[in-house]
Amino acid sequence: MKREGIKRYIPVTIFTALLVTIIYELAYTYKWWELKVTIVPWGYITNVSYAYGSFLIGTMWIFYFTFKKFWLFLVANIIADGIDAFLIREFMELRGIIHYINLSNWNLFIVMVALSLIAFGFQVWQEKTFKLKESGT
């Protein structure tokens, strides 16, 4: 990825990682799921490898390749979120890494798509900020 792309999309990437962390906090509080295996001792609430690993990197690349075209962005996110909610999460539950309690795969999918729309709105706002900065206003 070019340096300009990293600079342009790192704010939305960090923002979405923060939102995913908040979602994990809500999941812990409302017993949506329970993490059974963690990579860090304090990771029993937030799956650190997901929120600050694969999700963070995936967000960056999806924005880099699709941001300028909303429908392409939406389709890419629906595909990625579907794979995550229906395949990867099922695999993780079968392996004993996570256990769903009060949240179905469909509910998780809807939460993730909503998160991508919030992130898109954030990036639109960021783009306006970039344009103001470039114009010197």
N, C-alpha and C positions, 0 to 999 in steps of 0.2 A: 504494500500500500504506500502511496506517495505521502510525503510529510504533510502536505497541505490537507489531505484527506484525514489524517490522524488529528491534526489540529482542529479541523472543522467538526469532526464527529466525536471527539473525546468527551465534550461536555454532556451530550445526550447519552453516551455510553455510561458515564459515571452516574448520571441521573437515573437511568434505568436500573443499574446495579443497586442503587439506594432503594428504589421502589421494590425490587425483588427482595431485598433484605427486609423491608417493611412487610411484604407479603408473607415471608417466612415467620416474622414475629406474630402476625395475625394468625397464621396457621398453627403456631405453637399455642397461642392463647385460646383459640377456638377449637382446637383439636381437629384441624382439617387433615393433618397427617402427622406422623411421628418418624423422625430420623432414627434409624437403628445403628447405622455405621457412620462415623465421622472421621475426617482426616486430621482435625485439630481438637484438642481437649474441650474447647469452648464451643464447638460446632454442633452441639445437640439442638440448637434452635435454627440456625441458618446453615444451609449447606454451602459452605465457603467455596468449595471447588466448583460448584455450579454458578453461584451468584457472581463470583469474581474470576471465574475461569471460562468455561464454555459459553455461558450466557453473555458475558462481557465481550468476548471475541466475536461471537455470532452477531451480536447487535452491531458492532463496529462494521463488520463486513456487509451485513444487509443494508445498513445505511449507505455505505460507500458505493454499492452497486445499484441501489434502487431508489434512493431518496428523491431524485428529481421527477420520478413518475409514481404518483400515489398508488395507482392500481397495481403496478408491478411490486411496489413495496408491500401492499396489502396481501397480494397473492403469496409472495415470498414468506411473509410472516405467518399466514394461515398454514402453509405447508410446513414450515419449521415448527410452529406451535403444535400442529397436529402430530408430527413425528414425535415431539417431546411428550405431549400429553397421552398419546395412545400407544406408542411403541417403547420409548426410552423409560418412561415412568413404570409401565407394566414390567419391563425387564428388571428395573431396579426393585420393584416390589417382589418379584419372583426370586431375586437374589438375596432378599432380606435386608436391603439397604434402607428402604423406606416402607412405611405401612400407612395406607390411606384409612382414615377413620370416618370423617364427615364431609368429604369432598370427592365427587365423582370425577372421572376423566373429562367429561363434558364440561363440568364446572371449571376445572383447571384450564381447559382449552379456552373458555370464554374469558377467564381472568387474564390469560396470557395475550389474547388478541386485544382486549381492552388496554392492557399495558402497552402494547405496540402502538395503539392509536394515541395514547397519552404521550408516548415518546415522540411520535410524529409531530404532534402539536407543539411539543417543546422545541423540536428542531426547527419548525417553521418560525417560531419566536426567535430562536437563535440566529436564523438566517437574516431576519430583519435587523438584528443587532449587528451582524457582520456587515450588512449593507450600510448601516448608519456609520459604522466605524470606517469603512472604506471611503465613504463620501465626505468624512471629516465633520459630520454633524454631531 
